Amino acid sequence: MGKVIGKVIATEKNPSTIDDFYFWTKQDLILNPFDVVKVNHLQHSVSYGVIEEISHITDTANFLADYVSNDFGDVDATENTHRIGMNYVKAKVIGNTGNIYIPLINNQKVELANEDEVAEALGLKNVKNPVTCGYLEMYNGHEDNIKLPVQMDSRFLIGPEGAHLNISGISGLAAKTSYAMFLLKAIQDKCMSNPEQDDDVAFVLFNVKGKDLLALDEPNEYESVAEKNATYALYEKLHMSTEPFKNVQYYYPYAENKIGNTYLHREAYDNQRSQGKAHLYKYSYEEDKDNLDLMFASMDDPQQTMDSILNYIISNQGSFGGLDGWDDFLDEVQKYCKAGSGGDKEITVNSWRKFNRIIRKSIYRNEIFDSVRDNGEEVRIGEALKHIKKDEVHVIDIAKLNEDMQGFVFGDAIRAIYDLQLGQFSEDKDVNPPKKIVIFIDELNKYASTDTPKSSPILRQILDIAERGRSLGIILFSAEQFRSAIHNRVTGNCSTHAYGRTNAIEIAKPDYKFVPPVYKNMMTRLKQGEYIVQNPVFRSLLNIKFPKPIYKQYKQ
């Protein structure tokens, strides 16, 4: 029997229902939202509830009566009559051991649960295909406090039962990238510790801020030995390795001096290059002109004039089929900008001039657009991803590029992954893709927001992955500051949602209607390294914490 903390109360105004119940406790008993309690029910069954709201009342009739009883507002006065007070708690029913869901009966004892019972109540017991997603702390302030590792069924995170993860929260305070990397590390640990299992997974990550993800395979540098030992102890408790990511490859935008288009220092790049894990990516005209539409992803094109020009170029009409490189391409486009030039009569000169302005902004004098030399260092993103193997982590750095180029690189990469999983390269040499590829992108709002033009090829690709990627083995892990700004077909197809610290304006949006008011308010004061997580396997929203990163983090 657990520690008894109160009894069920069912009143005329607040009756017990199938979904929730109330109980009273002593006013000095410390409880918190998300704590689990248990109540004995009919036929020797046990019902579990998770705390949603905690209120305190006394027998004071009104505010004025209390003011008067304190000698008309004397803060040093002692009341003549001691006020009777108690706390009452609202709890949501999340399960019953006998599947009996009639309302709980008045005056039944309410108890704290032990670790095993908490796991059973929340759906964390006997999880098949477990992958660690953090830990929860319960009954803080009690000697019976619990720190419980949380594992979810990987089939509901990376398929086939459910797929895709969305993480939201304020920049910096929510630590969105750190939590995504923690989950990816847990998945890689799981796959590498059991190579005989059915799941073989690879990862493609986009570095969009500074040097965040440019040292994933190097150990973290902690501020003290004590912090390091505490972090390692947490990883061991969560049944995870204390080593950083393995099998990592880095791809940087090409520059003549190697580091002109990245925030990484030359010494770090040379060190990675000496180990054969750093590459410089380029885009050649012959191989990559078919992806020019990605440069127009953020532009609305209601008349489809840009689309007509792109089709003209990609189908090698005019002289576009026999060009040697990007400089020849720009010169050829320039010719079509002159009045009386040849070409498709349905495409106006003004349309060609608009196309020319947009395309030159990205390509002209951009070192990334050039032929790829066969020196082992320069690569095409599409070619590199075609040969991705299980357990590999490919990091594509786009942090220093402008927004249009970031979109181009991102769109090219996910298009290559999509084609790979569709089997378009199955006859090519040394192509043996893993069953699943997890893509991680921060700042998803740049490519799949509610304001993104419907004609955007990147948006179409993301929607395709969100809706059909699970069956192809393409899993999207995404992050953004405000979930409400993301296209509802993306968030609607995510099986797992992680809510970090956000603001009051955001939680007032319709996306958060299903969240109980107390939990919504908690979202505005969550600490760094703390998330409220929703997944089909869990019987309730969980307040999950995770340890500090195990990989090296550059100080900004």
Stockholm file with secondary structure:
# STOCKHOLM 1.0

chainA/1-556         MGKVIGKVIATEKNPSTIDDFYFWTKQDLILNPFDVVKVNHLQHSVSYGVIEEISHITDTANFLADYVSNDFGDVDATENTHRIGMNYVKAKVIGNTGNIYIPLINNQKVELANEDEVAEALGLKNVKNPVTCGYLEMYNGHEDNIKLPVQMDSRFLIGPEGAHLNISGISGLAAKTSYAMFLLKAIQDKCMSNPEQDDDVAFVLFNVKGKDLLALDEPNEYESVAEKNATYALYEKLHMSTEPFKNVQYYYPYAENKIGNTYLHREAYDNQRSQGKAHLYKYSYEEDKDNLDLMFASMDDPQQTMDSILNYIISNQGSFGGLDGWDDFLDEVQKYCKAGSGGDKEITVNSWRKFNRIIRKSIYRNEIFDSVRDNGEEVRIGEALKHIKKDEVHVIDIAKLNEDMQGFVFGDAIRAIYDLQLGQFSEDKDVNPPKKIVIFIDELNKYASTDTPKSSPILRQILDIAERGRSLGIILFSAEQFRSAIHNRVTGNCSTHAYGRTNAIEIAKPDYKFVPPVYKNMMTRLKQGEYIVQNPVFRSLLNIKFPKPIYKQYKQ
#=GR chainA/1-556 SS CCCEEEEEECCSSSCCCSSEEEEEECTTCCCCTTCEEEEECGGGCEEEEEEEEEEEEESCCCHHHHHHHTTTTCTTCCCSSCCCEEEEEEEEEEEETTCCCSCCCTTCEEEECCHHHHHHHHTCSSCSSEEEEEEEEESTTSTTCEEEEEEEEGGGTBSSSSBCEEEECCTTTSCHHHHHHHHHHHHHHHHHHCTTSSCCEEEEEEECSTTTTTTTTSBCCCSSHHHHHHHHHHHHHTTCCSSCCCSEEEEEECCTTSSTTSSSCHHHHHHHHHTTCEEEEEBCHHHHGGGGGGGGTTSCCTTCHHHHHHHHHHTTCTTGGGCCSHHHHHHHHHHHTSTTCCSCTTSCHHHHHHHHHHHHHHHTTCTTBSCCCSSSSEEEHHHHHHTCCTTCEEEEECTTSCHHHHHHHHHHHHHHHHHHHTTTTTTSTTCCCCSEEEEEESCTHHHHBTTSCTTCHHHHHHHHHHHHHHHHTEEEEEEESCGGGBCHHHHTTCSEEEECSCCHHHHTSGGGTTSCHHHHHHHTSCCTTEEEEECTTSSSCEEEECCCCSBCCCCC
#=GC SS_cons         CCCEEEEEECCSSSCCCSSEEEEEECTTCCCCTTCEEEEECGGGCEEEEEEEEEEEEESCCCHHHHHHHTTTTCTTCCCSSCCCEEEEEEEEEEEETTCCCSCCCTTCEEEECCHHHHHHHHTCSSCSSEEEEEEEEESTTSTTCEEEEEEEEGGGTBSSSSBCEEEECCTTTSCHHHHHHHHHHHHHHHHHHCTTSSCCEEEEEEECSTTTTTTTTSBCCCSSHHHHHHHHHHHHHTTCCSSCCCSEEEEEECCTTSSTTSSSCHHHHHHHHHTTCEEEEEBCHHHHGGGGGGGGTTSCCTTCHHHHHHHHHHTTCTTGGGCCSHHHHHHHHHHHTSTTCCSCTTSCHHHHHHHHHHHHHHHTTCTTBSCCCSSSSEEEHHHHHHTCCTTCEEEEECTTSCHHHHHHHHHHHHHHHHHHHTTTTTTSTTCCCCSEEEEEESCTHHHHBTTSCTTCHHHHHHHHHHHHHHHHTEEEEEEESCGGGBCHHHHTTCSEEEECSCCHHHHTSGGGTTSCHHHHHHHTSCCTTEEEEECTTSSSCEEEECCCCSBCCCCC
//
